Amino acid sequence: MSDEPASDLHMLASQAISQPLVTHIYTADPSAHVFEGRIYVYPSHDIDAGVPFDDEGSHFGMEDYHVLRMDSPDGEAVDCGVALHVKDVPWAERQMWAPDAACKDGKYFLYFPAKRADGRFQIGVATGDGPAGPFAPEPEPIEGSYSIDPAVFSDGDGASYLYFGGIWGGQLQKYRDNVYDPAHGEPADDAPALGPRVARLSDDMKRFAEAPREIAILDEAGQPLRAGDHARRYFEGPWVHRYRGRYYLSYSTGNTHFICYAVGDNPYGPFTYQGKILTPVVGWTTHHSICEFQGRWYLFYHDALLSGGVTHLRSVKMTELHYDEHGRIITIRPYAN
Ligand code: FUB
């Protein structure tokens, strides 16, 4: 949900604010990487699938992925076409939500969540010869995967990690210790909040090399953030990057609509909460990635300004991101002049 009243949407659209990377299709949930010297953005491809709104997010009825390519941050974003369609994924029935990609040994890997016919989300992987695909999916989802919003972080030592998980429509609250139980819900307000999950990937990038672990996000006193701390607790959309040797875990707080971050000393955490990266955008969801290109850092995010605030018709944008001298990220207010 936006902190801007709907009547101000037209005014916002005419201000000197970041513009969508593309306008011929709706795009969301951007995962950006530099591959082969160019920026590649892996977004969701938003459509109006005609599915009624519900609390499960069924109206996010996406069917395929397009990859966007940019030669430079201020260059044109080129739509490289359909990279993967749900009809080509044997195990998936619907709702191709936020994807990410990775590269290893000249091969490219697209990670994507989708719902099976029984309504459970899992995460799949598809392989391509180039960063824009097309990608050929594995016949089964990644064993042991669940929930949504996969994000890959490849560390300097050659290890890659898959982060994932989102509560509410993303179903993470139904899992404890990697076991599904539909009777589970969110923890009580004074209990530790649910954390995103992480698993190191196998050498071939197609499997988990270990059971997923739950990540702890701590407050300034070293205590886990509480489930009732909605302005800071993890909701969905994990992203990990490294800056000056430290690991930055950033994520959406969902129903309070912030992108926040926490910092740790290794890919598994724990991570200590630091602050906000992005204040609320137009539209209910907020989802981002952070990417370095030629020594400068960029935030990729989305909002629903172009569609007049339709929550499932979003557009990917980017803006430069800055750190202070202590490595703290300066909060971005997307509509401030
Ligand atoms: O795009 C569908 C879902 O909305 C994503 O998986 C979430 O992160 C939210 O952006």
Boltz pocket constraint, residues with backbone or C-beta under 6 A from the ligand:
constraints:
  - pocket:
      binder: B
      contacts: [[A, 28], [A, 29], [A, 44], [A, 60], [A, 97], [A, 98], [A, 148], [A, 149], [A, 166], [A, 236], [A, 237], [A, 285], [A, 286], [A, 287]]
      max_distance: 6.0
